[in-house]
Amino acid sequence: MKQQKLFTWVMITLVMLALVAPASVSARAVKTPFEAESETPVDFDPGEWRYTGAMVHVRGMVQVFECVSSDPRLTGTKTVTINGNWGADGGPWWATSRLETDHGVWEATGTGWWYPDFTISVNEKGHGISGEVEGLLYFTTAEPGELGSGYILDPHGE
């Protein structure tokens, strides 16, 4: 008798969980596409450049510029701290950045390639740390001569 009662309560609990669980995970992440570009830097600090043979090792170069995006949550003033190892054929770079917008602040990390004609490729991932963008993520890529494109991800859904 006790086993039958226990079995009945276990079954009722499992049925209740099966009915409630889908509602708790039904919110879907929302992806919003965007395009963006950066204007000419408004401020520049070269950081430290060390030359080793045909390579230059750049550490702590800081650029401040205006970002313009099709999504206003990514339009604002961006400060980027860049590091890289560059030779005559270009080379890799990596960076951290902070984008201050009217909608909040983003922090990001990025990597890419610097080309000898002073163009770059970009792969960047950012996360919102304050304001309306807190908790959001963005991902962007760009190749030389192209606008950056990507998406903002709201993991909490609508």
Buried (B, 14 or more C-beta within 10 A) or exposed (E): EEEEEEEEEEEEEEEEEEEEEEEEEEEEEBEBEBBBBBEEBEEEEEBEEEEEEEEBBBEEBBBBBBBBBBBEBBBBBBBBBBBBBBEEEBBEBBBBBBBBBEBBBBEBEBBBBBBEEEBBBBBBBBBBBBBEBEEBBBBBBBBBEEBBBBBBBBEEEE
